[in-house]
Amino acid sequence: MQETLRITEVFYSLQGETRTIGLPTVFVRLTGCPLRCQYCDTTYAFGGGQVRSIDNILTCVAGYRPRYVCVTGGEPLAQPNCLPLLTRLCDAGYEVSLETSGALDISRVDSRVSRVVDLKTPGSAEASRNRYENLDHLTDNDQVKFVICSREDYDWAVLKMSEFHLSDRVGEILFSPSHGQVDSRQLADWIVADNLPVRFQLQLHKLLWRDEPGR
C-alpha cells in the first residue's frame, strides 16, 4: 500500500523566512495542527486537504525543478508519513527544511533536513506545548524561531536562548515580530541594543503578496 499524506497545497514561491529567505522554494503544506496559536496565519490548513501519495507529491515537486523544498503546515509532524516524505525529498537531492511548532518529537527527522523549530512564546497562547526535549536533538543544520508578541515575549526569548545555550546548538536563531502586536522597528532596536546573536526577520511573502494562500 502506498504511503499517503493529507495535503492542503503544493506551490512554488519565494521563501519568506528562515536562512533561505528570498530563494525560490517549493512548499508542501500538510493539513492539520494540534495547536491554536493566537496569531496563526494558516488556519485554512487546519482541515480539509487532499489525500495524496508520497510518489504523487514528489512528482509534483519535481515539476517545478526546485533546489529548495520546505515542508510546512499546519503541523507537518502530526502526520506520521511526514517522516518518509522528508527522507524521500532528501534522497531526490533537494535542500529540505521542515517548519514545526516544536510540540512534537523531532528526533526521527532525517538529519539532512534543516528543522526550523518554533519555540512558542507566552504571547502565542501555546507556550505550554513546547517540547523542550527537542532542543537536545538540534544541530548546526537546524534553526530556532521565536515569534515575538510583546516586550515580555522578547525578554522570555532572550532567557530561553541563554538557558538552553541556543547559540551553541543551532545555525540560526530567528526573531520575528507578530504582525500588529510588536512594531518591527522596535523589535529591531531591542535586538541591536542587546547585541543579540539572532537574525531579525520579517515575513517577505506578506510584504509581497499580503496573505494570499499559495504564495
ZADO-1210 file (C-alpha; in nm, 4 decimals, padded with zeros to 6 digits):
<atoms>
<atom x="00.0000" y="00.0000" z="00.0000" code="MET" pos="1"/>
<atom x="00.1316" y="00.3443" z="-00.0915" code="GLN" pos="2"/>
<atom x="00.2190" y="00.5865" z="00.1880" code="GLU" pos="3"/>
<atom x="-00.0148" y="00.8850" z="00.1823" code="THR" pos="4"/>
<atom x="-00.0474" y="01.2285" z="00.3408" code="LEU" pos="5"/>
<atom x="-00.3265" y="01.4826" z="00.3639" code="ARG" pos="6"/>
<atom x="-00.2050" y="01.7896" z="00.1753" code="ILE" pos="7"/>
<atom x="-00.3521" y="02.1401" z="00.1728" code="THR" pos="8"/>
<atom x="-00.1371" y="02.2727" z="-00.1115" code="GLU" pos="9"/>
<atom x="00.1874" y="02.2427" z="-00.3053" code="VAL" pos="10"/>
<atom x="00.3158" y="02.5648" z="-00.4581" code="PHE" pos="11"/>
<atom x="00.6281" y="02.7402" z="-00.5826" code="TYR" pos="12"/>
<atom x="00.7223" y="03.0811" z="-00.4465" code="SER" pos="13"/>
<atom x="00.9982" y="03.2707" z="-00.2678" code="LEU" pos="14"/>
<atom x="01.0903" y="03.1580" z="00.0805" code="GLN" pos="15"/>
<atom x="00.9584" y="03.4310" z="00.3078" code="GLY" pos="16"/>
<atom x="01.1514" y="03.3407" z="00.6237" code="GLU" pos="17"/>
<atom x="01.4467" y="03.1485" z="00.7704" code="THR" pos="18"/>
<atom x="01.8046" y="03.1432" z="00.6442" code="ARG" pos="19"/>
<atom x="01.6977" y="03.0763" z="00.2845" code="THR" pos="20"/>
<atom x="01.4724" y="03.3833" z="00.2702" code="ILE" pos="21"/>
<atom x="01.4225" y="03.5125" z="-00.0830" code="GLY" pos="22"/>
<atom x="01.5195" y="03.1867" z="-00.2546" code="LEU" pos="23"/>
<atom x="01.2732" y="03.0140" z="-00.4924" code="PRO" pos="24"/>
<atom x="01.1263" y="02.7236" z="-00.2984" code="THR" pos="25"/>
<atom x="00.8576" y="02.4597" z="-00.3351" code="VAL" pos="26"/>
<atom x="00.6268" y="02.4491" z="-00.0330" code="PHE" pos="27"/>
<atom x="00.4454" y="02.1314" z="00.0631" code="VAL" pos="28"/>
<atom x="00.1777" y="02.2307" z="00.3145" code="ARG" pos="29"/>
<atom x="00.0377" y="01.9420" z="00.5179" code="LEU" pos="30"/>
<atom x="-00.3117" y="01.9595" z="00.6627" code="THR" pos="31"/>
<atom x="-00.3922" y="01.9644" z="01.0340" code="GLY" pos="32"/>
<atom x="-00.2443" y="02.1087" z="01.3521" code="CYS" pos="33"/>
<atom x="-00.2965" y="02.0259" z="01.7211" code="PRO" pos="34"/>
<atom x="-00.2058" y="02.3815" z="01.8267" code="LEU" pos="35"/>
<atom x="-00.4089" y="02.7010" z="01.8121" code="ARG" pos="36"/>
<atom x="-00.1604" y="02.9877" z="01.8311" code="CYS" pos="37"/>
<atom x="-00.3450" y="03.3183" z="01.8601" code="GLN" pos="38"/>
<atom x="-00.1522" y="03.4737" z="01.5676" code="TYR" pos="39"/>
<atom x="-00.1807" y="03.1793" z="01.3278" code="CYS" pos="40"/>
<atom x="-00.1991" y="03.2870" z="00.9624" code="ASP" pos="41"/>
<atom x="-00.2644" y="02.9429" z="00.8133" code="THR" pos="42"/>
<atom x="-00.5909" y="02.8462" z="00.9793" code="THR" pos="43"/>
<atom x="-00.7145" y="02.7321" z="00.6377" code="TYR" pos="44"/>
<atom x="-00.4784" y="02.4350" z="00.6749" code="ALA" pos="45"/>
<atom x="-00.6469" y="02.3067" z="00.9916" code="PHE" pos="46"/>
<atom x="-00.8878" y="02.0860" z="00.7973" code="GLY" pos="47"/>
<atom x="-00.9836" y="01.9665" z="00.4529" code="GLY" pos="48"/>
<atom x="-00.6965" y="01.8989" z="00.2183" code="GLY" pos="49"/>
<atom x="-00.6491" y="01.6133" z="-00.0256" code="GLN" pos="50"/>
<atom x="-00.5033" y="01.2687" z="00.0377" code="VAL" pos="51"/>
<atom x="-00.2059" y="01.2171" z="-00.1924" code="ARG" pos="52"/>
<atom x="00.0620" y="00.9516" z="-00.2172" code="SER" pos="53"/>
<atom x="00.4243" y="01.0402" z="-00.1495" code="ILE" pos="54"/>
<atom x="00.5050" y="00.9386" z="-00.5072" code="ASP" pos="55"/>
<atom x="00.2447" y="01.1849" z="-00.6321" code="ASN" pos="56"/>
<atom x="00.3845" y="01.4627" z="-00.4125" code="ILE" pos="57"/>
<atom x="00.7385" y="01.4004" z="-00.5351" code="LEU" pos="58"/>
<atom x="00.6243" y="01.4079" z="-00.8962" code="THR" pos="59"/>
<atom x="00.4505" y="01.7383" z="-00.8347" code="CYS" pos="60"/>
<atom x="00.7572" y="01.8865" z="-00.6631" code="VAL" pos="61"/>
<atom x="00.9876" y="01.7700" z="-00.9432" code="ALA" pos="62"/>
<atom x="00.7742" y="01.9519" z="-01.1974" code="GLY" pos="63"/>
<atom x="00.8977" y="02.2835" z="-01.0578" code="TYR" pos="64"/>
<atom x="01.2649" y="02.1792" z="-01.0849" code="ARG" pos="65"/>
<atom x="01.3470" y="02.3376" z="-00.7481" code="PRO" pos="66"/>
<atom x="01.6615" y="02.3375" z="-00.5412" code="ARG" pos="67"/>
<atom x="01.4837" y="02.4102" z="-00.2131" code="TYR" pos="68"/>
<atom x="01.1780" y="02.2374" z="-00.0661" code="VAL" pos="69"/>
<atom x="01.0011" y="02.3401" z="00.2547" code="CYS" pos="70"/>
<atom x="00.7576" y="02.1039" z="00.4279" code="VAL" pos="71"/>
<atom x="00.5215" y="02.3073" z="00.6419" code="THR" pos="72"/>
<atom x="00.1685" y="02.3128" z="00.7791" code="GLY" pos="73"/>
<atom x="-00.0306" y="02.3203" z="00.9950" code="GLY" pos="74"/>
<atom x="00.1981" y="02.0954" z="01.1930" code="GLU" pos="75"/>
<atom x="00.3644" y="01.8520" z="00.9498" code="PRO" pos="76"/>
<atom x="00.4812" y="01.6066" z="01.2158" code="LEU" pos="77"/>
<atom x="00.1213" y="01.5435" z="01.3225" code="ALA" pos="78"/>
<atom x="00.1112" y="01.3062" z="01.0229" code="GLN" pos="79"/>
<atom x="00.3488" y="01.0097" z="01.0716" code="PRO" pos="80"/>
<atom x="00.4152" y="00.9769" z="00.6988" code="ASN" pos="81"/>
<atom x="00.5794" y="01.3194" z="00.7053" code="CYS" pos="82"/>
<atom x="00.8990" y="01.1383" z="00.8067" code="LEU" pos="83"/>
<atom x="00.9301" y="00.9201" z="00.4946" code="PRO" pos="84"/>
<atom x="00.8306" y="01.2191" z="00.2796" code="LEU" pos="85"/>
<atom x="01.1210" y="01.4208" z="00.4198" code="LEU" pos="86"/>
<atom x="01.3647" y="01.1358" z="00.3577" code="THR" pos="87"/>
<atom x="01.2411" y="01.0850" z="00.0015" code="ARG" pos="88"/>
<atom x="01.2815" y="01.4574" z="-00.0703" code="LEU" pos="89"/>
<atom x="01.6387" y="01.4483" z="00.0609" code="CYS" pos="90"/>
<atom x="01.7124" y="01.1361" z="-00.1439" code="ASP" pos="91"/>
<atom x="01.5913" y="01.3247" z="-00.4522" code="ALA" pos="92"/>
<atom x="01.8692" y="01.5793" z="-00.3990" code="GLY" pos="93"/>
<atom x="01.6720" y="01.8786" z="-00.2698" code="TYR" pos="94"/>
<atom x="01.7770" y="02.1035" z="00.0157" code="GLU" pos="95"/>
<atom x="01.4904" y="02.0354" z="00.2539" code="VAL" pos="96"/>
<atom x="01.3598" y="02.2312" z="00.5513" code="SER" pos="97"/>
<atom x="01.0825" y="02.1442" z="00.7948" code="LEU" pos="98"/>
<atom x="00.8759" y="02.4094" z="00.9730" code="GLU" pos="99"/>
<atom x="00.7479" y="02.2634" z="01.3003" code="THR" pos="100"/>
<atom x="00.5864" y="02.4008" z="01.6136" code="SER" pos="101"/>
<atom x="00.8275" y="02.2117" z="01.8359" code="GLY" pos="102"/>
<atom x="00.5371" y="02.0482" z="02.0181" code="ALA" pos="103"/>
<atom x="00.6071" y="01.7052" z="01.8655" code="LEU" pos="104"/>
<atom x="00.9143" y="01.4812" z="01.8643" code="ASP" pos="105"/>
<atom x="01.1745" y="01.5857" z="01.6045" code="ILE" pos="106"/>
<atom x="01.4325" y="01.3174" z="01.6875" code="SER" pos="107"/>
<atom x="01.3354" y="01.0870" z="01.3984" code="ARG" pos="108"/>
<atom x="01.3509" y="01.3555" z="01.1292" code="VAL" pos="109"/>
<atom x="01.6187" y="01.2821" z="00.8674" code="ASP" pos="110"/>
<atom x="01.9409" y="01.4552" z="00.9758" code="SER" pos="111"/>
<atom x="01.9784" y="01.6097" z="00.6301" code="ARG" pos="112"/>
<atom x="01.6674" y="01.8199" z="00.6912" code="VAL" pos="113"/>
<atom x="01.7032" y="02.1682" z="00.8399" code="SER" pos="114"/>
<atom x="01.4485" y="02.1664" z="01.1213" code="ARG" pos="115"/>
<atom x="01.3004" y="02.5104" z="01.1870" code="VAL" pos="116"/>
<atom x="01.1639" y="02.4735" z="01.5396" code="VAL" pos="117"/>
<atom x="00.9233" y="02.7416" z="01.6604" code="ASP" pos="118"/>
<atom x="00.9615" y="02.7858" z="02.0357" code="LEU" pos="119"/>
<atom x="00.6218" y="02.9164" z="02.1373" code="LYS" pos="120"/>
<atom x="00.6362" y="03.2345" z="02.3439" code="THR" pos="121"/>
<atom x="00.3837" y="03.3085" z="02.6206" code="PRO" pos="122"/>
<atom x="00.2097" y="03.5513" z="02.3847" code="GLY" pos="123"/>
<atom x="00.1329" y="03.2700" z="02.1420" code="SER" pos="124"/>
<atom x="-00.1091" y="03.1175" z="02.3958" code="ALA" pos="125"/>
<atom x="00.0577" y="02.7797" z="02.3343" code="GLU" pos="126"/>
<atom x="00.3842" y="02.8027" z="02.5324" code="ALA" pos="127"/>
<atom x="00.2736" y="02.5074" z="02.7447" code="SER" pos="128"/>
<atom x="00.3053" y="02.2863" z="02.4349" code="ARG" pos="129"/>
<atom x="00.6801" y="02.3411" z="02.3932" code="ASN" pos="130"/>
<atom x="00.8639" y="02.0088" z="02.3940" code="ARG" pos="131"/>
<atom x="01.1982" y="02.1173" z="02.5377" code="TYR" pos="132"/>
<atom x="01.3454" y="01.7688" z="02.4926" code="GLU" pos="133"/>
<atom x="01.3633" y="01.8561" z="02.1228" code="ASN" pos="134"/>
<atom x="01.6411" y="02.1051" z="02.1922" code="LEU" pos="135"/>
<atom x="01.8772" y="01.8180" z="02.2779" code="ASP" pos="136"/>
<atom x="01.8463" y="01.6949" z="01.9188" code="HIS" pos="137"/>
<atom x="01.9271" y="02.0240" z="01.7458" code="LEU" pos="138"/>
<atom x="02.2421" y="02.0674" z="01.5382" code="THR" pos="139"/>
<atom x="02.4140" y="02.3415" z="01.3418" code="ASP" pos="140"/>
<atom x="02.1903" y="02.2442" z="01.0483" code="ASN" pos="141"/>
<atom x="01.8800" y="02.3495" z="01.2414" code="ASP" pos="142"/>
<atom x="01.7091" y="02.6793" z="01.3247" code="GLN" pos="143"/>
<atom x="01.5041" y="02.8035" z="01.6192" code="VAL" pos="144"/>
<atom x="01.2354" y="03.0659" z="01.5698" code="LYS" pos="145"/>
<atom x="01.0651" y="03.2976" z="01.8184" code="PHE" pos="146"/>
<atom x="00.7541" y="03.4952" z="01.7215" code="VAL" pos="147"/>
<atom x="00.7596" y="03.7995" z="01.9487" code="ILE" pos="148"/>
<atom x="00.4230" y="03.9400" z="02.0587" code="CYS" pos="149"/>
<atom x="00.5404" y="04.1834" z="02.3307" code="SER" pos="150"/>
<atom x="00.8398" y="04.3057" z="02.5292" code="ARG" pos="151"/>
<atom x="00.7621" y="04.0271" z="02.7758" code="GLU" pos="152"/>
<atom x="00.7925" y="03.7738" z="02.4929" code="ASP" pos="153"/>
<atom x="01.1231" y="03.9279" z="02.3896" code="TYR" pos="154"/>
<atom x="01.2651" y="03.9012" z="02.7422" code="ASP" pos="155"/>
<atom x="01.1352" y="03.5429" z="02.7672" code="TRP" pos="156"/>
<atom x="01.3033" y="03.4511" z="02.4379" code="ALA" pos="157"/>
<atom x="01.6354" y="03.6022" z="02.5492" code="VAL" pos="158"/>
<atom x="01.6114" y="03.3996" z="02.8709" code="LEU" pos="159"/>
<atom x="01.5448" y="03.0759" z="02.6807" code="LYS" pos="160"/>
<atom x="01.8365" y="03.1456" z="02.4465" code="MET" pos="161"/>
<atom x="02.0664" y="03.1633" z="02.7482" code="SER" pos="162"/>
<atom x="01.9061" y="02.8808" z="02.9445" code="GLU" pos="163"/>
<atom x="01.9383" y="02.6317" z="02.6592" code="PHE" pos="164"/>
<atom x="02.2608" y="02.7702" z="02.5060" code="HIS" pos="165"/>
<atom x="02.0873" y="02.8002" z="02.1717" code="LEU" pos="166"/>
<atom x="02.3716" y="02.9932" z="02.0080" code="SER" pos="167"/>
<atom x="02.5911" y="02.6861" z="02.0538" code="ASP" pos="168"/>
<atom x="02.3270" y="02.4385" z="01.9356" code="ARG" pos="169"/>
<atom x="02.1820" y="02.5754" z="01.6128" code="VAL" pos="170"/>
<atom x="02.2869" y="02.7505" z="01.2949" code="GLY" pos="171"/>
<atom x="02.0296" y="03.0296" z="01.3192" code="GLU" pos="172"/>
<atom x="01.8134" y="03.1892" z="01.5872" code="ILE" pos="173"/>
<atom x="01.5260" y="03.3812" z="01.4293" code="LEU" pos="174"/>
<atom x="01.3240" y="03.6633" z="01.5859" code="PHE" pos="175"/>
<atom x="01.0017" y="03.7670" z="01.4107" code="SER" pos="176"/>
<atom x="00.7564" y="04.0377" z="01.5186" code="PRO" pos="177"/>
<atom x="00.3968" y="03.9220" z="01.5494" code="SER" pos="178"/>
<atom x="00.2067" y="04.1308" z="01.2957" code="HIS" pos="179"/>
<atom x="00.0027" y="04.4052" z="01.4601" code="GLY" pos="180"/>
<atom x="00.1364" y="04.3286" z="01.8078" code="GLN" pos="181"/>
<atom x="00.5001" y="04.4423" z="01.8032" code="VAL" pos="182"/>
<atom x="00.6370" y="04.7220" z="01.5897" code="ASP" pos="183"/>
<atom x="00.9065" y="04.5836" z="01.3599" code="SER" pos="184"/>
<atom x="01.1460" y="04.8734" z="01.4176" code="ARG" pos="185"/>
<atom x="01.1012" y="04.8434" z="01.7923" code="GLN" pos="186"/>
<atom x="01.1974" y="04.4757" z="01.7854" code="LEU" pos="187"/>
<atom x="01.4967" y="04.5594" z="01.5659" code="ALA" pos="188"/>
<atom x="01.6042" y="04.8277" z="01.8151" code="ASP" pos="189"/>
<atom x="01.5804" y="04.5836" z="02.1064" code="TRP" pos="190"/>
<atom x="01.7971" y="04.3308" z="01.9234" code="ILE" pos="191"/>
<atom x="02.0616" y="04.5904" z="01.8365" code="VAL" pos="192"/>
<atom x="02.0626" y="04.7395" z="02.1863" code="ALA" pos="193"/>
<atom x="02.1239" y="04.3951" z="02.3396" code="ASP" pos="194"/>
<atom x="02.3669" y="04.2877" z="02.0659" code="ASN" pos="195"/>
<atom x="02.1812" y="03.9579" z="02.0321" code="LEU" pos="196"/>
<atom x="02.3262" y="03.6816" z="01.8097" code="PRO" pos="197"/>
<atom x="01.9954" y="03.6437" z="01.6249" code="VAL" pos="198"/>
<atom x="01.8570" y="03.7062" z="01.2780" code="ARG" pos="199"/>
<atom x="01.5746" y="03.9598" z="01.2689" code="PHE" pos="200"/>
<atom x="01.3221" y="03.8670" z="01.0041" code="GLN" pos="201"/>
<atom x="01.0040" y="03.9974" z="00.8504" code="LEU" pos="202"/>
<atom x="00.7746" y="03.7706" z="00.6521" code="GLN" pos="203"/>
<atom x="00.8764" y="03.8560" z="00.2973" code="LEU" pos="204"/>
<atom x="00.5751" y="03.6818" z="00.1459" code="HIS" pos="205"/>
<atom x="00.3392" y="03.9059" z="00.3416" code="LYS" pos="206"/>
<atom x="00.5170" y="04.2166" z="00.2174" code="LEU" pos="207"/>
<atom x="00.4956" y="04.0975" z="-00.1429" code="LEU" pos="208"/>
<atom x="00.1626" y="03.9144" z="-00.1598" code="TRP" pos="209"/>
<atom x="-00.0235" y="04.0010" z="00.1610" code="ARG" pos="210"/>
<atom x="-00.1803" y="03.6783" z="00.2944" code="ASP" pos="211"/>
<atom x="-00.2716" y="03.5124" z="-00.0318" code="GLU" pos="212"/>
<atom x="-00.2779" y="03.1296" z="00.0059" code="PRO" pos="213"/>
<atom x="-00.0424" y="02.9548" z="-00.2290" code="GLY" pos="214"/>
<atom x="00.2097" y="03.2388" z="-00.2369" code="ARG" pos="215"/>
</atoms>
